[in-house]
C-alpha cells in the first residue's frame, strides 16, 4: 500500500462528496463538506503548530520535547497511534499542564476500562463550587488531548492534617480607668 498523496486524497474526497450529492440528500452532502472543512482546519492548525515549534527550537529538550508537550500536536500523534510516550507518561504530562490550576496526582489508572482516579489536596482557589468545577474541566480537557484513553475520572480528596483552630482576635476587655 502506497502512502496517500494530496492529489489522490483530494480526488477521493471529491468522489465521496459527489456520491452524497447524487443520492439527492443535500443535507448529507452539506454535512459531509462541513466535516471535511473541520478536519482540514484541525490538521492545518496541527501542521502550523508543528512548523512553528520546529522553527522555534526553544525549550528544554529541543523541538521534540516542545512537540510532545503541545496539546494539539500531542492529540494528533495519539489519534494516529504515533505518540512515542505511553499512556501513564501522557497522563502525567496532562496533569502537569494544568498544575497551576489544580494539584492532582494519579491514584490509579485502569487501562482496561479507561477509569482514572485522581487525588487532590484541594485547590488554592476560593473553595467555590464553580472554581472546583472549572479546575476539573481543565483537567478533563488536558486529559482528552494528551491521553484520550482516559474515559472517566473519579476524584478523591487526599487525607490532610486538620488545620489549626482559628484564633479570634477581638477588642480588649475594658480595664479600670487609668489614673491621672
SVG drawing of the C-alpha trace seen along z (x, -y; Angstrom):
<svg xmlns="http://www.w3.org/2000/svg" viewBox="-33 -63 50 67">
<polyline fill="none" stroke="black" stroke-width="0.4" points="0.0,0.0 1.4,-3.4 1.2,-6.5 -1.6,-8.8 -0.8,-11.9 -2.6,-15.2 -3.9,-14.7 -5.2,-11.2 -6.8,-12.2 -8.4,-15.2 -9.9,-13.1 -11.2,-10.6 -12.9,-13.3 -14.5,-14.8 -15.8,-11.3 -17.4,-10.7 -19.0,-14.2 -20.3,-13.6 -21.8,-10.3 -23.5,-12.0 -24.8,-14.8 -26.1,-12.2 -28.1,-10.5 -30.3,-13.6 -29.8,-14.4 -28.5,-17.9 -28.3,-17.9 -25.9,-15.0 -23.7,-16.5 -23.5,-19.8 -22.8,-18.0 -20.0,-16.0 -18.4,-19.1 -18.6,-20.7 -16.9,-17.6 -14.1,-17.8 -13.6,-21.5 -13.5,-20.9 -10.9,-18.1 -8.8,-20.2 -8.9,-23.1 -7.8,-20.7 -4.9,-19.2 -4.0,-22.6 -3.7,-24.0 -1.7,-21.0 0.7,-21.3 1.1,-25.1 1.9,-24.4 4.4,-21.7 6.2,-24.1 6.2,-26.9 7.6,-24.6 10.3,-23.1 11.4,-26.6 11.5,-27.9 13.6,-25.1 13.2,-26.5 12.7,-24.9 14.4,-22.1 14.8,-19.0 14.6,-20.9 11.8,-20.6 10.8,-17.0 10.0,-17.9 8.1,-21.0 6.1,-19.0 5.2,-16.3 4.2,-19.0 1.9,-20.8 -1.8,-19.7 -2.8,-20.0 0.3,-18.1 0.1,-15.5 -3.6,-14.9 -2.8,-14.4 0.0,-11.9 -2.3,-10.0 -5.1,-10.0 -2.9,-8.2 -1.1,-6.0 2.2,-7.8 2.9,-9.2 6.1,-7.8 5.1,-8.1 3.0,-5.5 -0.4,-6.5 1.0,-6.8 3.5,-9.4 0.9,-11.3 -1.4,-11.4 1.4,-12.9 2.0,-15.5 -1.7,-16.4 -1.7,-16.9 1.5,-18.9 -0.1,-21.2 -2.8,-22.2 -0.7,-22.1 -1.1,-25.9 -4.9,-25.5 -5.1,-22.3 -2.6,-19.9 -3.8,-16.4 -1.9,-13.1 -2.8,-9.8 -4.2,-7.3 -4.9,-4.6 -5.5,-4.1 -7.3,-1.1 -6.2,-0.7 -8.9,1.9 -11.8,-0.4 -10.1,-3.8 -11.0,-4.8 -8.7,-7.2 -8.8,-8.0 -7.2,-11.3 -6.3,-12.5 -6.2,-16.2 -5.4,-18.1 -7.7,-20.9 -7.1,-24.0 -5.7,-27.3 -8.9,-28.9 -11.7,-30.4 -13.3,-27.0 -16.4,-27.9 -18.1,-25.1 -17.7,-26.9 -14.0,-27.2 -13.6,-23.4 -15.8,-22.6 -13.6,-24.8 -10.4,-23.2 -11.8,-19.7 -12.9,-20.8 -9.4,-21.9 -8.0,-18.6 -10.6,-16.7 -9.7,-18.9 -6.0,-18.3 -6.5,-14.5 -8.7,-14.4 -5.8,-15.9 -2.8,-14.1 -4.5,-10.8 -7.8,-10.1 -7.6,-6.6 -9.0,-8.1 -12.7,-7.7 -13.8,-8.5 -12.3,-10.5 -13.1,-9.8 -11.9,-12.5 -11.0,-11.7 -9.8,-14.1 -6.4,-13.4 -6.2,-12.9 -5.0,-16.1 -3.9,-17.1 -6.5,-19.2 -6.0,-22.9 -5.2,-24.7 -8.1,-26.3 -8.8,-29.8 -7.7,-32.3 -10.3,-35.0 -8.9,-38.5 -11.3,-40.9 -11.3,-44.1 -9.5,-44.1 -11.7,-43.8 -12.4,-47.1 -9.8,-48.0 -10.0,-50.2 -9.8,-53.8 -6.3,-55.0 -5.1,-57.1 -4.5,-60.7"/>
</svg>
